[in-house]
Structures are given as C-alpha cells and as structure tokens.
C-alpha cells in the first residue's frame, strides 16, 4: 500500500511540474530566446553602431600629439674668423613638443552624404533581415508545434482505439465461451490489440521528439516539461485582394531587395564622387621647446596656431575610377533583375498558398462531415456486434475508420493553420 502511495505521489509531482503552453505563448518565448534570432539581432546592433555622420566622413578629426627627447653628446667645434673653438663633454639636449591638429574634409564630391545614406539603408536592411529571421523561425516553430499536436492527436485516438480493442478482445473471448466466436477471431483480436499498442508507443516517441525540437527553437532547457494546448486559432476570413495588396507593400523580402538596389545607387554616387576634387581645411596649435648645453643657441621656444586648406584632385588612376563606375551601373541593373525575380516568385507563392488555403478549408468542412458519419457507423456496428448481427472484423473496420477520420480532422485543421501562417508571412502580416 505504501509503495502504491509513493508511486501516486511521484506521478502527481511530475504532472504538476508540467507547464501548459499554447502556440501564441510559444511564439512569444521564441522571439525572446531563440538563438538564431539573438545572433541576427547582434548584427542589427553592429549596423546601428556603424550608421551615423562620423562613419560617413562628415565630421572633423582632432588629434593630439606630444613628444619629449633627451640626449647627451660630446662635441668639438672649430670656427673661422678668430672665434674660439669649443669642446663639450656630456652636453645635454632636451626637446619637448606638443600640438593639437584639426582636419575636416568639407567637400569630397558629395560622397560623404552618399555614405551616410548608404549606412542608414544598411541599418534598415539589417532590421528587415531580423524580421525575416523571425518569420522563418515562427514558421519552423508553428510546423513543429503542429507536428507535435498531430502526433498527440494520433496518440490520443490510438489510445481510444486501444481501449476499444481491449473491449473487443474481452467480448470475443466471452463469445468464445458460448461458442459464438472461433479461436481464429480471438487471435485476430489479440493481434489488433498488439498492433494498436505498438502504434501508441511509436506515436509517444514521435510526440516527444517534436516537443524536444520545439523547446530547442524556443531556446528552452531540454528538461523543461510542457503540455501543448490544442487551442489553435484559425483565421478563415482572409481576403485575396487584401493579401496581394499587402504583399507588394509589406513583404520583407521585396522591401529588402528594393533597399539593396538603393544601396547600389549610393555606391554609384560614390563612384561618381571619385571624379571630383576633395577640399579639406586644417588648423593646429603647437608648442615647442629646445634646450641645449652646447652651441650658440641654448634655448629655442615657440608656440602658436596654424591654419591651412588643401585641394586634392586625382586626374588619372589607370582607369580604376571608370571601372568602379561601370561596375556600380551593372550592380544597379542586377538589383533590378533581382527585384523582378523576387516579386514574381512571391506572387507565385501567394497564388499557390491561397489556392492551398481555399482547398484546405473545403477539406476541413468535408472531414467534419466524415467524422460524424464514422461515429454514427461505429455506434451502429457496435450495437449490431452486441446482438450478433456483425462480426469482429466489421467492428474492427468501423473502429479503424473512426480513428482515421478523427486523425484526418485534426490534420485538416492543422494544415489550414499552416496555410494561414504562410499567407501571413508572404503578405508581411505575421509579426503584426
């Protein structure tokens, strides 16, 4: 009795340790903890750090310099014109200098402005890349979550089938006692019971495998226990016109391609700027002091500001500027082709997934009718079996048909959810 109580207590503790979670909650956890999303988010931070006027070359540069040297020298000096000769031993010389230097490029063919715009666009591209990674991860999570629900649905129905098979075996054995069932019928019922038991074990294994994969996608620890809730919400009122309009405005892949073309246009502007002169201004303030124990000049000290301007114009560099300009033109043309290709591909995906969405709604409605018919057929067959009007094989077939239609119903519902998810990804509405 004590042993039974201990088993019950441990089973209860394991049950309470499990956390219920639905698809929406698992998506929220994924967006917070998924490793791939975190890595892409780090790239967004780098792009944000890179953007700005400083990296674009629009701001001045200020440098501070200082130096000190000390030397000890021997010297022999002979002078013309009757000036006495000098002989110095271990004469020390000290030199100290310091200055502040400011330089500022004020014109570079407007390249700095193109660089600034390019960095801002690259930042936006990185943010779109993060959204694409989030969409792909949510797609993967939804597929895995639904695979787990499918396996669990199959497991639940197979357990029901297992109980029905046990009941059937008991009834066949009872009928055999009265000579109403043969030994072959008993063996067949036993085989069906074993088949259902094996199917249950396989479904349990599949279910746990999908749950483990889901926890990895969510960034959760493998020892975390979850009970998946089958409360999938399906939007069956999607409109194709709205979806198509949103697709060409909000689809992240299209917007990313458009921005890539704009970046190529900025590279073209930068290539043009290389043909223009560069003008810079500079200013400095310096201090210098030199002390010497030998020679006529024992102390030399100076300080003060300096200002200036520079003009630099590269007139020829072996046609490298021309090559860069031609390549930037080709890059713009390539990006335009890429945009057309992506738009055509996404429009094709939209049409295919819309047709899938419509058909899966029809399949769901028909499957619901099939379940009603299969339930009615099984109840009638079971009633006939009780009164000897149908055999165990007919009952088994009715049982299999009922289980299969219930599994098909869940699968139809899950498939419709996947079609809805894909349409929302294509139309750029998933993260909204």
GUROKE-618269 format. One line per 5 residues: number of its first residue (from 1); for each residue x, y, z of C-alpha. Coordinates in nm, 3 decimals. Example, Ala and Ser with C-alpha at 12.3 -4.5 7.8 and 13.67 -1.06 7.14 Angstrom:
<sites>
1) 1.230/-0.450/0.780 | 1.367/-0.106/0.714 $
</sites>
This chain:
<sites>
1) 0.000/0.000/0.000 | 0.286/0.237/0.089 | 0.457/0.161/-0.242 | 0.143/0.244/-0.436 | 0.107/0.572/-0.245 $
6) 0.469/0.669/-0.327 | 0.412/0.599/-0.697 | 0.098/0.814/-0.693 | 0.279/1.100/-0.520 | 0.568/1.094/-0.768 $
11) 0.326/1.080/-1.062 | 0.134/1.378/-0.922 | 0.456/1.577/-0.874 | 0.558/1.508/-1.233 | 0.215/1.618/-1.355 $
16) 0.222/1.944/-1.157 | 0.576/2.018/-1.281 | 0.445/2.036/-1.635 | 0.359/2.379/-1.778 | 0.070/2.429/-2.015 $
21) 0.154/2.633/-2.322 | -0.027/2.726/-2.642 | 0.105/2.830/-2.983 | 0.086/3.205/-2.915 | 0.279/3.170/-2.589 $
26) 0.544/2.952/-2.753 | 0.588/3.215/-3.028 | 0.647/3.486/-2.766 | 0.909/3.272/-2.591 | 1.074/3.200/-2.926 $
31) 1.101/3.568/-3.019 | 1.268/3.636/-2.684 | 1.500/3.336/-2.652 | 1.572/3.180/-2.992 | 1.947/3.165/-3.055 $
36) 1.933/3.243/-3.428 | 1.716/3.549/-3.367 | 1.959/3.667/-3.098 | 2.253/3.632/-3.338 | 2.081/3.829/-3.614 $
41) 1.986/4.092/-3.356 | 2.357/4.132/-3.279 | 2.414/4.212/-3.647 | 2.143/4.478/-3.621 | 2.330/4.638/-3.330 $
46) 2.651/4.644/-3.536 | 2.469/4.810/-3.829 | 2.318/5.066/-3.591 | 2.663/5.139/-3.448 | 2.807/5.181/-3.799 $
51) 2.543/5.429/-3.909 | 2.594/5.796/-3.840 | 2.771/6.107/-3.962 | 3.109/6.007/-3.816 | 3.146/5.683/-4.010 $
56) 3.024/5.861/-4.323 | 3.321/6.102/-4.305 | 3.111/6.412/-4.239 | 3.275/6.517/-3.912 | 3.619/6.667/-3.844 $
61) 3.912/6.472/-3.699 | 4.103/6.605/-3.398 | 4.442/6.463/-3.297 | 4.665/6.547/-3.003 | 5.041/6.485/-3.027 $
66) 5.323/6.527/-2.777 | 5.685/6.420/-2.762 | 5.995/6.454/-2.544 | 6.356/6.361/-2.622 | 6.671/6.392/-2.420 $
71) 7.025/6.332/-2.547 | 7.382/6.353/-2.415 | 7.659/6.429/-2.668 | 8.027/6.511/-2.698 | 8.122/6.781/-2.950 $
76) 8.425/6.962/-3.089 | 8.354/7.292/-3.260 | 8.609/7.490/-3.469 | 8.509/7.830/-3.605 | 8.659/8.059/-3.866 $
81) 8.724/8.429/-3.815 | 8.910/8.407/-3.489 | 8.615/8.271/-3.292 | 8.742/8.049/-3.011 | 8.699/7.678/-3.052 $
86) 8.460/7.487/-2.822 | 8.498/7.147/-2.668 | 8.196/6.997/-2.489 | 8.170/6.674/-2.297 | 7.841/6.514/-2.192 $
91) 7.639/6.812/-2.311 | 7.266/6.753/-2.261 | 6.998/6.850/-2.510 | 6.624/6.844/-2.420 | 6.342/6.878/-2.669 $
96) 5.967/6.892/-2.594 | 5.682/6.949/-2.840 | 5.302/6.927/-2.829 | 5.022/7.021/-3.066 | 4.652/6.983/-3.143 $
101) 4.561/6.916/-3.507 | 4.214/6.955/-3.654 | 4.136/6.840/-4.010 | 3.799/6.847/-4.185 | 3.705/6.739/-4.535 $
106) 3.442/6.990/-4.643 | 3.390/6.866/-4.998 | 3.451/6.522/-5.150 | 3.214/6.524/-5.443 | 2.920/6.466/-5.204 $
111) 3.047/6.114/-5.131 | 3.007/6.167/-4.757 | 2.632/6.224/-4.800 | 2.600/5.909/-5.012 | 2.798/5.717/-4.750 $
116) 2.564/5.842/-4.479 | 2.253/5.737/-4.674 | 2.414/5.401/-4.752 | 2.485/5.331/-4.385 | 2.128/5.421/-4.292 $
121) 1.993/5.187/-4.560 | 2.224/4.908/-4.445 | 2.088/4.955/-4.094 | 1.732/4.921/-4.225 | 1.831/4.614/-4.428 $
126) 1.970/4.451/-4.113 | 1.642/4.522/-3.934 | 1.447/4.364/-4.220 | 1.684/4.065/-4.207 | 1.591/4.029/-3.840 $
131) 1.221/4.030/-3.930 | 1.281/3.766/-4.198 | 1.468/3.551/-3.945 | 1.179/3.593/-3.701 | 0.927/3.494/-3.969 $
136) 1.128/3.185/-4.068 | 1.169/3.085/-3.704 | 0.798/3.128/-3.633 | 0.724/2.919/-3.942 | 0.956/2.645/-3.814 $
141) 0.807/2.663/-3.464 | 0.449/2.652/-3.594 | 0.531/2.350/-3.811 | 0.696/2.172/-3.518 | 0.417/2.263/-3.277 $
146) 0.158/2.133/-3.522 | 0.361/1.816/-3.584 | 0.360/1.762/-3.208 | -0.015/1.820/-3.191 | -0.065/1.580/-3.484 $
151) 0.139/1.312/-3.309 | -0.051/1.377/-2.986 | -0.385/1.364/-3.169 | -0.284/1.035/-3.324 | -0.171/0.910/-2.984 $
156) -0.496/1.017/-2.819 | -0.707/0.844/-3.084 | -0.483/0.536/-3.082 | -0.528/0.508/-2.705 | -0.900/0.523/-2.761 $
161) -0.861/0.258/-3.027 | -0.652/0.054/-2.782 | -0.932/0.061/-2.527 | -1.182/-0.038/-2.792 | -0.953/-0.323/-2.896 $
166) -0.932/-0.444/-2.535 | -1.310/-0.431/-2.507 | -1.344/-0.615/-2.837 | -1.098/-0.885/-2.726 | -1.288/-0.932/-2.400 $
171) -1.616/-0.965/-2.586 | -1.474/-1.209/-2.839 | -1.334/-1.421/-2.557 | -1.670/-1.407/-2.382 | -1.845/-1.508/-2.705 $
176) -1.599/-1.795/-2.749 | -1.712/-1.940/-2.415 | -2.060/-1.971/-2.555 | -1.946/-2.098/-2.892 | -2.029/-1.777/-3.078 $
181) -1.666/-1.695/-3.172 | -1.384/-1.906/-3.304 | -1.026/-1.926/-3.181 | -0.920/-1.751/-3.503 | -1.135/-1.450/-3.411 $
186) -0.974/-1.436/-3.067 | -0.627/-1.446/-3.221 | -0.719/-1.172/-3.469 | -0.849/-0.951/-3.187 | -0.525/-1.012/-2.996 $
191) -0.316/-0.921/-3.299 | -0.517/-0.598/-3.345 | -0.464/-0.513/-2.977 | -0.089/-0.563/-3.012 | -0.086/-0.354/-3.330 $
196) -0.261/-0.068/-3.151 | -0.018/-0.095/-2.858 | 0.284/-0.067/-3.089 | 0.126/0.228/-3.272 | 0.076/0.404/-2.937 $
201) 0.442/0.360/-2.846 | 0.554/0.493/-3.185 | 0.328/0.798/-3.152 | 0.459/0.866/-2.800 | 0.814/0.864/-2.937 $
206) 0.723/1.099/-3.223 | 0.539/1.336/-2.992 | 0.831/1.365/-2.750 | 1.076/1.418/-3.036 | 0.869/1.709/-3.171 $
211) 0.834/1.862/-2.824 | 1.212/1.846/-2.774 | 1.267/2.018/-3.110 | 1.012/2.282/-3.016 | 1.195/2.353/-2.688 $
216) 1.519/2.399/-2.881 | 1.354/2.650/-3.116 | 1.213/2.833/-2.813 | 1.558/2.847/-2.653 | 1.431/2.649/-2.353 $
221) 1.618/2.392/-2.147 | 1.564/2.030/-2.251 | 1.444/1.930/-1.903 | 1.155/2.179/-1.915 | 0.819/1.998/-1.919 $
226) 0.537/2.127/-2.137 | 0.181/2.024/-2.208 | 0.081/2.158/-2.550 | -0.267/2.304/-2.566 | -0.472/2.229/-2.874 $
231) -0.641/2.569/-2.898 | -0.523/2.662/-3.244 | -0.693/2.980/-3.367 | -0.750/2.983/-3.742 | -0.841/3.288/-3.946 $
236) -1.078/3.159/-4.212 | -1.175/3.506/-4.337 | -0.859/3.603/-4.528 | -0.919/3.809/-4.842 | -0.702/3.759/-5.152 $
241) -0.722/4.123/-5.268 | -0.600/4.249/-4.931 | -0.330/3.985/-4.917 | -0.199/4.078/-5.262 | -0.200/4.448/-5.183 $
246) -0.015/4.393/-4.856 | 0.233/4.156/-5.020 | 0.374/4.418/-5.257 | 0.382/4.679/-4.978 | 0.490/4.484/-4.671 $
251) 0.668/4.167/-4.783 | 1.010/4.176/-4.618 | 1.197/4.004/-4.900 | 1.065/4.254/-5.154 | 1.146/4.552/-4.930 $
256) 1.493/4.415/-4.866 | 1.555/4.380/-5.240 | 1.436/4.737/-5.300 | 1.676/4.864/-5.036 | 1.962/4.663/-5.187 $
261) 1.901/4.848/-5.513 | 1.911/5.181/-5.327 | 2.243/5.081/-5.170 | 2.377/5.008/-5.518 | 2.259/5.353/-5.625 $
266) 2.455/5.508/-5.338 | 2.763/5.312/-5.448 | 2.712/5.461/-5.795 | 2.701/5.813/-5.645 | 3.020/5.739/-5.451 $
271) 3.188/5.620/-5.771 | 3.092/5.949/-5.942 | 3.229/6.146/-5.647 | 3.572/5.992/-5.708 | 3.596/6.207/-6.024 $
276) 3.554/6.526/-5.821 | 3.819/6.719/-5.624 | 3.848/6.698/-5.247 | 3.878/7.010/-5.034 | 3.982/7.000/-4.671 $
281) 4.072/7.257/-4.409 | 4.307/7.212/-4.118 | 4.410/7.401/-3.808 | 4.660/7.333/-3.534 | 4.807/7.486/-3.223 $
286) 5.158/7.381/-3.123 | 5.425/7.437/-2.863 | 5.797/7.352/-2.893 | 6.089/7.395/-2.654 | 6.453/7.301/-2.716 $
291) 6.727/7.331/-2.452 | 7.097/7.267/-2.524 | 7.413/7.291/-2.314 | 7.637/7.324/-2.622 | 7.641/7.565/-2.915 $
296) 7.533/7.925/-2.954 | 7.154/7.858/-2.918 | 7.093/7.744/-2.561 | 6.712/7.782/-2.567 | 6.461/7.778/-2.854 $
301) 6.092/7.803/-2.761 | 5.795/7.864/-2.990 | 5.414/7.835/-2.984 | 5.110/7.946/-3.178 | 4.833/7.850/-3.422 $
306) 4.847/7.737/-3.784 | 4.563/7.722/-4.037 | 4.551/7.596/-4.391 | 4.347/7.442/-4.672 | 4.420/7.157/-4.914 $
311) 4.290/7.073/-5.257 | 4.338/6.720/-5.388 | 4.215/6.613/-5.731 | 4.307/6.280/-5.876 | 4.307/6.326/-6.253 $
316) 4.410/5.976/-6.361 | 4.448/5.644/-6.180 | 4.478/5.384/-6.456 | 4.103/5.386/-6.533 | 4.020/5.233/-6.194 $
321) 3.756/5.501/-6.131 | 3.595/5.426/-6.467 | 3.586/5.056/-6.387 | 3.427/5.120/-6.047 | 3.162/5.340/-6.210 $
326) 3.079/5.079/-6.475 | 3.056/4.804/-6.213 | 2.822/5.013/-5.999 | 2.592/5.055/-6.302 | 2.591/4.678/-6.353 $
331) 2.514/4.629/-5.983 | 2.206/4.854/-6.012 | 2.084/4.659/-6.316 | 2.143/4.331/-6.133 | 1.942/4.451/-5.833 $
336) 1.655/4.548/-6.062 | 1.653/4.197/-6.210 | 1.664/4.053/-5.859 | 1.362/4.265/-5.760 | 1.161/4.144/-6.059 $
341) 1.256/3.784/-5.983 | 1.163/3.812/-5.614 | 0.831/3.980/-5.693 | 0.742/3.712/-5.948 | 0.844/3.433/-5.711 $
346) 0.648/3.578/-5.419 | 0.342/3.637/-5.633 | 0.358/3.273/-5.740 | 0.387/3.164/-5.376 | 0.093/3.386/-5.288 $
351) -0.129/3.230/-5.555 | -0.026/2.873/-5.471 | -0.072/2.922/-5.098 | -0.404/3.097/-5.149 | -0.530/2.802/-5.352 $
356) -0.400/2.569/-5.081 | -0.577/2.778/-4.815 | -0.911/2.760/-5.001 | -0.885/2.384/-5.064 | -0.788/2.311/-4.705 $
361) -1.094/2.498/-4.582 | -1.306/2.274/-4.805 | -1.118/1.965/-4.684 | -1.179/2.066/-4.321 | -1.552/2.102/-4.379 $
366) -1.574/1.766/-4.559 | -1.368/1.591/-4.292 | -1.601/1.719/-4.020 | -1.887/1.551/-4.206 | -1.680/1.231/-4.240 $
371) -1.622/1.220/-3.863 | -1.995/1.248/-3.799 | -2.063/0.963/-4.042 | -1.781/0.747/-3.899 | -1.910/0.797/-3.542 $
376) -2.261/0.700/-3.645 | -2.129/0.397/-3.838 | -1.921/0.278/-3.543 | -2.210/0.311/-3.296 | -2.438/0.113/-3.525 $
381) -2.175/-0.155/-3.592 | -2.104/-0.186/-3.218 | -2.476/-0.227/-3.148 | -2.504/-0.493/-3.417 | -2.194/-0.668/-3.278 $
386) -2.354/-0.686/-2.933 | -2.654/-0.869/-3.080 | -2.451/-1.084/-3.317 | -2.556/-0.906/-3.633 | -2.197/-0.811/-3.728 $
391) -1.865/-0.983/-3.675 | -1.544/-0.864/-3.509 | -1.380/-0.783/-3.843 | -1.662/-0.542/-3.930 | -1.636/-0.385/-3.587 $
396) -1.260/-0.350/-3.626 | -1.302/-0.185/-3.965 | -1.558/0.060/-3.824 | -1.320/0.131/-3.538 | -1.025/0.196/-3.773 $
401) -1.239/0.420/-3.993 | -1.347/0.627/-3.692 | -0.992/0.670/-3.564 | -0.859/0.759/-3.909 | -1.128/1.020/-3.970 $
406) -1.062/1.183/-3.629 | -0.691/1.196/-3.705 | -0.772/1.333/-4.051 | -0.990/1.602/-3.892 | -0.708/1.724/-3.669 $
411) -0.466/1.710/-3.959 | -0.704/1.912/-4.178 | -0.730/2.176/-3.907 | -0.354/2.191/-3.861 | -0.290/2.206/-4.237 $
416) -0.526/2.501/-4.264 | -0.334/2.678/-3.986 | -0.007/2.624/-4.174 | -0.160/2.766/-4.493 | -0.284/3.070/-4.299 $
421) 0.062/3.120/-4.143 | 0.232/3.105/-4.483 | -0.008/3.361/-4.630 | 0.058/3.598/-4.341 | 0.433/3.562/-4.391 $
426) 0.402/3.636/-4.763 | 0.178/3.937/-4.703 | 0.406/4.075/-4.429 | 0.135/4.049/-4.162 | 0.271/3.769/-3.944 $
431) 0.456/3.990/-3.695 | 0.166/4.233/-3.678 $
</sites>
